[in-house]
Amino acid sequence: MFRAFLFCLVVAGPVKATTTFVDINFDRSSWEAGLTGIVTDTFDSEIAQSTTLNLGSGIQSVASGAIGSPNHLVTAGRFNTTLRPSGSGSDGFTTIVWTLPYAVTAFGADFFSIAGSRQVGPEGTFDAGSEHFDLRTLFGNLGGVDQGFFGIKSTVPFDTISFTAPGTGTNDNFTIDNVAFAVPEPSTGLLLLGGLFFSVARSRRRERPVRFPGKFAGLIMLLSVGLFPLNTAEAVVVVSNLSGADNGNASPQSTFWIGQAFTTDNATYALDSVSLQGANSSGGSQVFLYSDSGSLPSAQLGSFSTTGFGTASGTYSLPVQAAVTLNPTTTYWVVFAPNDFNFGLWRITTTTGNQSGPGDIPDLQAFSGNGGASFTATNFTDNLKLEIAATPIPEPATVPLLAMGTVAFLHRRRRRQA
């Protein structure tokens, strides 16, 4: 079997510029240095064969150019697919395209079965056609290994990864695990910019009065926005077990509030919504977010709108009513709280753990018989079905604040001397 493929990245993010890779790394620890808000997909949940896969980390994988019956699925803890070179008659896809949930400047993963006796020639484009990576050659240069970590960091955001197998030959099965992507720490460029303007102002101040802010504040603001664009991240699934096998319903009511725990991964998020499978009670229900203490709900952090929560059994997405930040590797609780003695319904699943997203759904449920004043662990043997959607929050770019602070300081000093 042919075991070589081309790894090619294509920029399709909000910034169109010539991209320069500042780091190409074969060691995960070295690649992670200086990165924050890393999202990792370990492919713990099986995803059936399809030309379009929505991976747990928010990546959408689309396969095209199918011949025969190629693989494109998540199984045995890895993303598994088959590529075929152009002109080959064997099973495979000509292209696999990954669309990331938001633009990033760092991407890495563990690759398996990428080297063999024959090699497909590199082809494809990266932005202006200047960048591509032939992993068989790159790993071969490390001593002929056919698996390992490969990561890159770029100076320009990108949100699309392409895998292609051009040339001729037979098909190639390969697998991927522990996919990770992130936005690095802000560049120090604006620190230099701030220092430059400070020096100019200081030298010109000796010659004649200078109204520094009036001339330069707008320019610094434009440069700040240009170099550090606003976060355009979209909501991703943090945890979900909605696809798990059903095993009946729990029946919350006003004297029996029920809660299910979930845990975030190592990223920070702005909470968007919770999706529940079940039904509202005829007297109305509330759904709350609680913090965790001792594996039980502790303090109420927010609530979700139940306006569209119907009384017929189904899947309902309930948006958060006020801004809530989900901290990294932290356990939270979703609590279903009917307003009266009429029962609500909350579907139960026999499938353990998390089926989608980088977080986790532990086997922790609790109930309250006093309106949320205190909670007790339940004796449930199954998890309650929910899905948490949230928007990743990159580390704040503090450098523009420093530049604007310099302007304000100089302006204040100038006014005192006037």
N, C-alpha and C positions, 0 to 999 in steps of 0.2 A: 504494500500500500504506500502511496506517495505521502510523505510526511514533511511538507514544507508549504508555508503560506506567507503572504505578504501582509504586514500590518501597516495600514495607511490611515493617517488622520486628516480630516478635512475641516477647516474652520468654517463655521456657519453661525458664529455668535454675533453679538451686537456691535462689535468693533471690526471694521475691515481694514487690516493693515498687514504689512509683511511680518510674518511671525518668525521669531527667533527662539529656539529652544536653548534655555540657559542651563539645563541639566538633563542628561540622559543617564539613568541609573539602573543597575542590576541588583541593588541592595535595598530592601524595603525600608529599613531603619534610616538609612542615609537619605532616601527619597522623602521620607516623612518629616525630616528636619525642617523647621521653619513653617510647616503647614498647620493650619487651624481648621476646625470644623470638617474634619475628614469624614466622608460618608463611605461605608464599606458594605459590600454585598457578599455574603458568604454562601449564597445559594442553598440555604437550608431547606427551602420548601420546593417540592416538585412542581414543575410547570409542564403541562402536556405539549406534545408536538403541535406547532402552528407556525405559519409564516410571520406572524406578529406576536411577540412576547412582551408583556409588561413585567419587567423584572422588579424585585422587591425594593431596590434602591431608587426607583423612579425612572430608570433607563428603559426606553422602548427599543427593542431589537426587531428589525424588519429584514427578512431574507427575500432575495429576488433572484430570478434566473434559474429556477429549479429544473433539474433534469432527474428523472427517476424518483427515488424516495429518499432524499437526504435527511439528515438529522438537523433539528433546530428546536431544542428543548432544554429544560433544566432537570437533571436526574443525577442521583448518587452524589449530591452535594456540589455539582459543577454545571456550568453552562456548556452544552455539548452541541456541536454543529459540524457540517461537512461543506467544504468548498471544492469546486471543480474548476480547473483552468479552462479558459475559453477554447472551444473546439473539442473538449473532451466529451465522450459519450457516457461517462460513468455518472453514478449518483452524486449530486452536489448542487450547491448554489454558487452563482458567480460572484455575488456580493452580499455581505451582511453589514447593515448600517445600524449603529447604536446612536440614538438621540438622547443626550443627557438631560436631566430635569432642569438644568440651568447652566449658563456659561461658566466654565472653570478654566484654570490655568495649570492644573496638575492632574495627571491621570496615571494609574498604575494597576497592574494585575499579575497574578501567577498564571503562566501559560504552560501547557503540557502537550507533548507530541508535536513539536514544531520543526524537527530536523529529520533528514533522511538521506537517502542516496542520491536523490535528484533535487534540483532546485528550480523554482519558478522565478523568472526574472522580475525585478522590481518594476512597478508601474503604478500609475494613479497620481492624484494631486493632493497637495496640502496648500490651501489658500491659492497662491499664484503658481502652483505646480512645483514648488521648490523643495518640499519635504515629503519623504516617505521612509518607511522602515521595513527592511527585509529581516524578519526575526531569525530565519534559519541562518543567515550569514552572521548576524550579530551574536547569536548564541554559539554558533560554530567557532567564532573568534575567541570564545571563552574556554575552548577545549573540547568542542564537539558535543556539549550537553544539548538535550532536546527539551528541556523544561527549566523554568525558573521565573523569577520576578523581573518585570520590565516596567520602568516608570519614566515619565517625562515631566518637565516643567517648562512652561512657555511664557513669553512676555506679553502675549495677546490672548484674551479669552477665546475659547472654542467650545462648542456644544455638540459636536458630531464626531464619532469614531467609525471608520470604515475598515472592513476586512475584505480583501480581494485575493484571488488566485489567478492572475493572468498567465498567458503562455499556453503550453500544451502539457499533457501528461494525464495521470489518473487522478482520482479524487483524493481528498485529504480530510480525515477526521481529526479534530483537535478539541481540547477542552480548556476552559478558563475558570479560575476560582479567585476569591478574595479581591474582587474589583474594588478600587478605591479612587475617589476624586475629591478635589478640594480647591479652595482659593487660597494662595499663599498670603503671608503677611504683606501689608502694603509696602510699596517701594520707598526707598529713602530719597527718591528724586526731589520731592517737594521740600525736604529738609535743606538740600543744597539750594533750591530755589529761594526759600526763605532767607537763608544766609546771604545769598547774592543780593537780594533787595535790601537787606539790612546794611550790607557794606556800601551799596550805592548811596543809600540815604545818608549814611554817616559821612561819607566823603563829600557829598554835595552840600550837606548841612554846613560844612566849614566855609563854603564859598558864598552861599546865599540861602535865604529861607526856601524850603521846599515843601509843598503840600503833597506829601508822599501818598496818602490814601487816595486823594482825588485822581492821581495819575495811575496808580498801580493796583488799587484794591480790586477793581473790576477784572483786571488781567489775571490776578492771582485766583480770583473766584472761578474764572473760566478754565484756567489750567487745572484747578482742583477738580472741577467736574469732569474735565476731559480725561485726566489721568486716573480718576477714581469715580467711574460712573456709578449712578445709583443702583442698588441691588435690584435685579430684575428676576430674581428666583421665583419659581412657581411652586405651588403646594405639591408635596409628595406624600406617599403613604409611609407612615412611620411604623405602624403595626397593623396587622389585619388577620383575622381568622374567619372571615365571612365565608370563605370557600370550604371550610371544614364540614365534615359529615354531621348532619343534624341528629339530635337525640332528645327531641321534645322541647318544652318550655319551662322556664322559671316564671313564677307568678308574683311579681312585686305588687304591693298595695301600700296604703298610707301607714299601716302599722308594720310593714315589712319592706323597708327600703333595701335594695340589693346593689352591691358594688362588685366590679371586676377590675383587677389591677392590670397595668401595662407599664413597661419600662422603656425609656428612650435609649438610643445608642449614644455615641460620643460627640454628637453634634447638638447645637442649640437651635431651637425652632420657635417660630411664632405659630401658635395653635390656630387652625382654621375650622375644623369640624370633627364631629364624631358620627360615624354611621352605625346604627343598630339594626339588627334583625329582630322584629317582634311587632308589638302593637301597643298603642296608647290606651290607657283606661278611658272609659266613657266619661269619667269626671275630670279628665285632664291629668297630665303628669309633668313633672319637672325632671331634668337631667342635669347633674352637677359634675364638676371636676373637683376632686379632693387631692390634697397632698397625702403622703404616706408616713406613718410612724409605727414602728414595730409590726410591719406587715398588716396594718389596718388603716382605713381612711382616718385622716386626722383633721385638717383644716380645709374648709371650703375655699377654693381658689377662683371659681368662676361657674358659669352656667351656660347651657346651650338652648337655643331657640327651639321650641317644640311646636311652632306654628304649623309646620307641614307634617307633623307626626300623626299619622292616621290611626284609626281604630281597627283597620283590617291588617292582618299579619303581612309583613313585607319588610323591605330594606329601606330605611329612612336616613337621610343625611341631615344632621342637625348642626347649623353653624354656631360657633361660639359667639356670645353676645357682647363681650368686651375683650380687649387685648389680653392675652395670657402668653407668657414665655415659658417654654418647656426647656428645662436645663439638661445638660448631658448626663447620661447614665443615672437617671433619676426615676423612681417609681411613682406613679400617679394612679388615681382611681376614678373610674366613671361610675356614678351612682344614679340608678333609676329610682325615682321617688314619686309615685302616684299621689294625688291630692285627696283621694277618698278610699272607701273600702272596695271599690270596683277594681278588679284585677287588671293589671297590664300584662303583657307577654314579653319575655326576653328569651330568644332562642338559645339553646345549649348545643355545644359541639363536643363530640367524642374525640376530635382531633386535638392533640395536645400541642402547646406552644404556639408560635407565630408562623403563619403561612406566607406572609408578604411584608416587606419592609425591613429595615435594618435593626429595628428595636426588638422587643420580646414581650410575650404575653405569658406571665408566670401563672402557675396553678394556685392563684390566690383569689378567693371570693369572700365577701363579708356581708352582713345584714345589720340593720338598725331597726329596733322596735320602738324607738322614742324620737322619731323625727330627725335623726341625724345627730343627736346629742352624743351618742356613743355607738360603737360598732363591735360586732363579735364575728369571729371567723365562722364560716358555714361548714357543713359537712358535704358540700357538693363534690362529686368526683369528676365533673366535667367543667370546662370553661364556658363563659358566656360570650356570645358572638358580638364583636365590635371591630371597628376600623378607625384609626386616628390619622387624619390628614393635617399636615403642617408645612410651613414654609421655612427652609433652612435660613439661618441668619449668619452671614459671614462676619468675621471679626471686623469691628469698625475701623475705618481708615482715619487714624488720629493725626496723620501728617497735615491734611488740609486745615485742621483746627489750629495746629501750630503756626502755619503760615498766616492764617487770619489773625491769630493772637499777636503775631509780630506786627502786623499792620495797625491793630488797635493800640498797641503799646507805643509805637512811634507817633501815631496821631495824637494820643493823649499828651505825650511829652512835648510835641510841637506846639500844642495849644497853650501849655503852661509857659512856654518861652515867648509866645507872641505878645 
